[in-house]
Amino acid sequence: MRMKYHTSKGSIYTHTIEGERNFWVKEDKDGQIHPLAEGLHISKEKLQELVREYPSTLLDRTYCFDVGVEKEFFEDAQQEQCESVFEAEETVIVFMVKRDSDHYAIGCSSEVVNVEKIE
């Protein structure tokens, strides 16, 4: 199964599940492709609530967190992710990109405007 999330700024986030394999790819509007370590579809409201729960000094200091913090953030966010891809709420894709062996960068897409499900 493959889900394509089209954003308001023209990027496409593709989530592919093939048996045990589960991966995410971001395609910029100019066609550049970026593999993502993880991603999830979440409402903007729930993401904002989650960010408020983390100490602001930790989130403001850098986008590169140690392995424990970004994994913990993603585990918490996964509990809040969208159950239905057709919800009326404004949604975004939150993702991680591997920076080096022990660090990741966390990012957020612009608003998801269209979701395409491909079997």
N, C-alpha and C positions, 0 to 999 in steps of 0.2 A: 504494500500500500504506500502511496505517496500523497502528501499534503503540500500544496503550494500556497504560501501566504504572500499576497501582493500588498505592498505598503504604499502610503500616500506619496512618498518621495521616489517611487519607481523601483525599489529593490524587491527581489523575490527571495523568500526564505523557503527552502524545500526540506521537508522532513520525510525521510524514507525509512520504512520498516520492511526488512526482508528476512523473515525467519528470526534468528537471534540477532541479526545486525540492525542497528538503529543509528542513523546518522543525519546530520544537518549540514546544509550548504547555503551560503548567501550569494546571490548574484546581484551585483550593483546594476543600476540602470544603464551604465556604459558597457555591461557585459563581463566585467571582471568577476571571477568566481573565487570565493573564500571558504575553505572548509572550517566548520565550527566544531569545537569540542563538545558542546551541548547546546540545546536551545529549548525553549518552551513558549507556548502561546498562553498569555495571561491578560486579564483585564488591567487597564491602567490604574483603576481604583485599588485593586488588590495589591498591585506592585507598589503603589505609593504607601499603602499601609505597612507593607513588609519593610520598605526602606526606612520608614519612621521607627521601626522596632530595633534597627541596628544603630549602634552608637554613631552619631554624625561624624565624629573625629575619624573613625575607621573608614567610613564611606567617602569622606571628603579628601582624605590624605592622598589617595592614589587609586587608579583603576586596576592596579596590579596587586592582587591579594595573595597571601600564602595559600597553600593547598587546602588547609583546614577551613579558612573563612569562606572562600568562594564556594567550596563544596557544601558547606553548611547553608549558605545563602540559597544555593540552587535547590537543595533538599527542601528548605522551607517554601521556596517559590513553587516547587512542583506540587505541593499540597494545595496551592491556591490556583493552579492552572485551570484554564477553561475546560469545562466538561463537554460543552457543545460548541462546535465551531460556528454555529449560527446564532449565538447570543447577540442581543441588541446592544450590549455594552461596548465601549471603545476598548480595543485590545491592541497589544503590541507583542513583539517577540523579544524575549530576554535571552541573551546568548553568552557563551564563554568562548574565547579564543585562546589557545595555548601560546604563551609567550616564550617559555623555556621549560626545562624539565620540572621545575617546581612552582611556576607562576602562571596565572591566567589573567586575562583582561575580561571584564564583564561589560557588556554593551546592551543597548536597547534600540530597537527599530523605531521608525516612525509608525503612525497608526496603521493597523491592518485594515485595508479597505475591501479586500476580496479574498475568499478562501476557496481553493479548488481541490477537490478530492479526486485522486486518480487511483483506480483499483489495479 
